[in-house]
Amino acid sequence: MNIAIAGAGIAGTYLSHLLGERGIEADLYDSMDHGTSCGYRSCGWGAPAGIGKYLATVDLDLADYCMDSMDSMEFDGLVARTPLCTINKPRLLRDLSAGLTLHRHLLDIRDAGDYDIIVDATGITRAFLPPCRSDLVLPTLQYRVKVEPLGGDPLRAGVYGTRIPGLGYLWIFPLGNGEYHIGVGGIRMDQHEAILQHYYDEQAHRYSFTPICSCRGVVRVASPYSSLPFSTLQSKEDGTRQRIIGVGESIGTVAPFTGEGIVYSMECARILAESWPDKKRYERAVLARFAWMRDERETLDYLLMEGKVTGPRLRDRWRFYLNARRSGIRLPLVEAFRRMGSLSRWVENP
Ligand SMILES: Cc1cc2nc3c(=O)[nH]c(=O)nc-3n(C[C@H](O)[C@H](O)[C@H](O)COP(=O)(O)OP(=O)(O)OC[C@H]3O[C@@H](n4cnc5c(N)ncnc54)[C@H](O)[C@@H]3O)c2cc1C
């Protein structure tokens, strides 16, 4: 059986390893043409320490990739302990690709005919699967910035929702050596540059900001449930059948509230490798494992509803709280609930 994996992002490369361990060989394709300074797709590089267990299964050590710790982070004025860090994702992707045969071009229609199974690991592009049944995306703009404090403390890691009109957030992720990823993303938002400029202006008395590079991106925050179908059968020219099966962000394994997709794409790849090649078992397992993403998507749909006058419901606040807990962020319950009331301000006064 000939198998191709289209996409050498985190999902495609990690899956290649997991399948290889089971004696299943696959050809990996990616042009790696992202138009970014780091050579990889736009990403904040934030990950929970729990990513270490996924790396260990392919003999990699998280300590080799950690750039900076985010053990203390600010969330709209609330400081919390977190198990988050930034990882050198380009280095991780290079190491994951080492030893794999990567065809450095996109998998196109001509090559595609050679395969019985094509794994669509093409992220936001979803190049081979039919469209998601209800897609939702978050456009982003991120800068890598050198930040120097003007006499005070170094800039703290943080995520700020109240700075964004509508649903979105501004993130500040430290990369070590005084460098940071500072980015903004918002659903149906297009004032990225202006929001970032406003932030720099506001902080100009405390820090100097020197941009190093920038990139635009889009994150699929639809949830797996709204990204069905995960799999499809099509006929090849010779009349034989070809299976397409999605993994990672192509099928929406991204936290809808936060846009975190690195660890969840690895988890999705693990589920696919363990269910290979049973597509029904895979679909059931992905929908069950990421059922909470469907709930988060439901909250986003509710908050995005036209003409709505009320703020987040109790269940929405609870979902925000659970989201933080899931990422290991220990927010005090009552204070967190109170602050999440600020969501209503974003929604009611965009
Ligand atoms: C600005 C931004 C910040 C983010 N920050 C974070 C963060 O801090 N933490 C976190 O966990 N997540 C973050 N994410 C989300 C995370 O980056 C993704 O969810 C995750 O990397 C998805 O991995 P993937 O392998 O599924 O897809 P991708 O990483 O998108 O990889 C898909 C690959 O497929 C390739 N491709 C496309 N078409 C074809 C084709 N026809 N043939 C072959 N290859 C093809 C592309 O070139 C690409 O390399 C962020 C996303 C953005 C945009």
The ligand as a Gaussian input file, in Angstrom:
#p B3LYP/6-31G(d) Opt

LIG

0 1
 C        0.324000      33.324000      14.406000
 C        0.086000      31.961000      14.981000
 C        0.498000      31.707000      16.279000
 C        0.323000      30.438000      16.813000
 N        0.821000      30.191000      18.052000
 C        0.697000      28.971000      18.610000
 C        1.299000      28.696000      19.866000
 O        1.956000      29.540000      20.470000
 N        1.128000      27.456000      20.381000
 C        0.417000      26.478000      19.741000
 O        0.265000      25.375000      20.278000
 N       -0.131000      26.705000      18.517000
 C        0.012000      27.922000      17.927000
 N       -0.495000      28.151000      16.679000
 C       -1.185000      27.047000      15.982000
 C       -0.181000      26.004000      15.516000
 O        0.914000      26.629000      14.875000
 C       -0.839000      25.028000      14.529000
 O       -2.121000      24.668000      14.960000
 C       -0.036000      23.744000      14.380000
 O        1.302000      24.042000      14.065000
 C       -0.676000      22.917000      13.265000
 O        0.218000      21.934000      12.820000
 P       -0.098000      21.132000      11.470000
 O        1.089000      20.250000      11.265000
 O       -1.434000      20.515000      11.556000
 O       -0.175000      22.241000      10.323000
 P        0.955000      23.228000       9.782000
 O        1.966000      23.524000      10.817000
 O        0.232000      24.383000       9.178000
 O        1.669000      22.419000       8.625000
 C        1.043000      22.209000       7.384000
 C        2.098000      22.062000       6.313000
 O        1.475000      21.620000       5.110000
 C        2.167000      22.182000       4.024000
 N        1.329000      22.074000       2.831000
 C        0.263000      22.824000       2.450000
 N       -0.238000      22.368000       1.272000
 C        0.509000      21.289000       0.919000
 C        0.483000      20.375000      -0.200000
 N       -0.417000      20.450000      -1.192000
 N        1.417000      19.393000      -0.253000
 C        2.345000      19.266000       0.736000
 N        2.419000      20.108000       1.817000
 C        1.512000      21.094000       1.899000
 C        2.495000      23.585000       4.494000
 O        3.595000      24.104000       3.767000
 C        2.809000      23.370000       5.971000
 O        4.205000      23.201000       6.211000
 C       -0.320000      29.404000      16.082000
 C       -0.747000      29.670000      14.766000
 C       -0.546000      30.939000      14.222000
 C       -0.974000      31.192000      12.800000

